[in-house]
Amino acid sequence: MDEKVSQYIEEQNSPQKEICRRLREIILKTFPSIKEEMKWGVPNYGNLYYFVALKTHVNLGFSMKNLSKDEIKLLEGTGKTMRHIKIKSTYDIDEEKIKKLLTLVKEKN
């Protein structure tokens, strides 16, 4: 695990800190060999995923590369290369849904 990512997570307020910890755990459990690093000021995973702690929630972002229009509709936002899902509390974390999205994006790249 990247020390700078750990530092980023620990600097967050609750509940964003706990959400980030859980998302990191899910990503690393799903893809144990994925490259974890700080990029553009946020934790980044293989240039396919990121998460960012915001004032009221955490965005978990996904690369849209090679996704169909229907698959892109599973995500929020208007980005040209990345879209996200919003997570406002640890209770909102649907691990199975997140794993499916992570795997979908990985398979397309």
C-alpha positions as CSV (number, residue, x, y, z in Angstrom):
1,M,0.0,0.0,0.0
2,D,1.2,3.4,-0.9
3,E,2.2,5.6,2.1
4,K,1.0,8.8,0.4
5,V,-2.5,7.2,-0.1
6,S,-2.5,6.2,3.6
7,Q,-1.6,9.8,4.6
8,Y,-4.4,11.2,2.3
9,I,-7.0,9.0,3.9
10,E,-5.9,9.7,7.5
11,E,-6.1,13.5,6.8
12,Q,-9.8,13.3,5.9
13,N,-12.7,14.1,8.3
14,S,-15.4,11.5,9.2
15,P,-17.3,10.0,7.5
16,Q,-15.1,10.5,4.4
17,K,-12.1,8.9,6.1
18,E,-14.0,5.7,6.8
19,I,-15.5,5.6,3.4
20,C,-12.1,6.0,1.8
21,R,-10.6,3.3,3.9
22,R,-13.4,0.9,2.9
23,L,-13.1,1.8,-0.8
24,R,-9.4,1.2,-0.7
25,E,-9.9,-2.2,0.9
26,I,-12.5,-3.2,-1.7
27,I,-10.3,-2.1,-4.6
28,L,-7.2,-3.9,-3.3
29,K,-9.1,-7.0,-2.4
30,T,-10.6,-7.1,-5.9
31,F,-7.3,-6.5,-7.6
32,P,-4.4,-7.2,-5.2
33,S,-1.7,-6.4,-7.8
34,I,-3.1,-3.1,-9.0
35,K,-0.8,-0.1,-8.9
36,E,-1.9,2.3,-6.1
37,E,-0.5,5.9,-6.2
38,M,-1.3,9.5,-5.6
39,K,-2.1,11.1,-9.0
40,W,-3.7,14.5,-9.5
41,G,-3.8,14.9,-5.7
42,V,-6.1,11.9,-5.1
43,P,-5.6,8.1,-4.8
44,N,-5.4,6.5,-8.2
45,Y,-5.5,2.8,-9.1
46,G,-4.0,1.8,-12.4
47,N,-5.4,4.9,-14.1
48,L,-8.8,3.1,-14.1
49,Y,-10.2,4.2,-10.7
50,Y,-9.8,6.9,-8.2
51,F,-11.5,8.2,-5.1
52,V,-11.7,11.7,-3.8
53,A,-13.0,13.0,-0.4
54,L,-15.3,16.0,-0.9
55,K,-17.1,18.2,1.7
56,T,-20.2,16.0,2.0
57,H,-19.3,12.7,0.3
58,V,-16.7,10.6,-1.5
59,N,-16.6,10.1,-5.3
60,L,-15.4,6.8,-6.5
61,G,-14.4,7.4,-10.1
62,F,-14.1,5.0,-13.0
63,S,-12.5,5.2,-16.5
64,M,-15.1,5.3,-19.2
65,K,-12.7,3.9,-21.8
66,N,-14.4,1.3,-24.0
67,L,-17.6,1.4,-22.0
68,S,-20.9,1.2,-23.9
69,K,-23.5,4.0,-23.5
70,D,-25.6,1.7,-21.3
71,E,-22.6,1.0,-19.1
72,I,-21.8,4.7,-18.8
73,K,-25.3,5.3,-17.6
74,L,-24.5,3.3,-14.4
75,L,-22.2,6.2,-13.4
76,E,-22.8,9.9,-12.5
77,G,-21.1,13.0,-13.8
78,T,-20.3,14.6,-17.1
79,G,-16.6,13.8,-17.5
80,K,-15.2,12.9,-20.9
81,T,-12.9,10.2,-19.7
82,M,-14.0,9.4,-16.1
83,R,-17.4,9.2,-14.3
84,H,-18.2,8.4,-10.7
85,I,-20.6,7.2,-8.1
86,K,-21.2,9.3,-4.9
87,I,-21.0,7.7,-1.5
88,K,-22.3,9.7,1.5
89,S,-21.8,7.2,4.3
90,T,-20.3,3.8,5.0
91,Y,-23.9,2.5,4.9
92,D,-24.1,3.5,1.3
93,I,-21.2,1.2,0.3
94,D,-22.7,-1.6,-1.8
95,E,-19.6,-3.9,-2.0
96,E,-21.1,-6.2,-4.7
97,K,-22.1,-3.3,-6.9
98,I,-18.7,-1.7,-6.5
99,K,-17.0,-5.0,-7.3
100,K,-19.1,-5.4,-10.5
101,L,-18.2,-1.9,-11.6
102,L,-14.5,-2.4,-10.9
103,T,-14.5,-5.7,-12.8
104,L,-16.5,-4.2,-15.7
105,V,-14.0,-1.4,-16.2
106,K,-11.0,-3.7,-15.8
107,E,-12.4,-6.1,-18.4
108,K,-12.9,-3.3,-20.9
109,N,-9.3,-2.1,-20.6
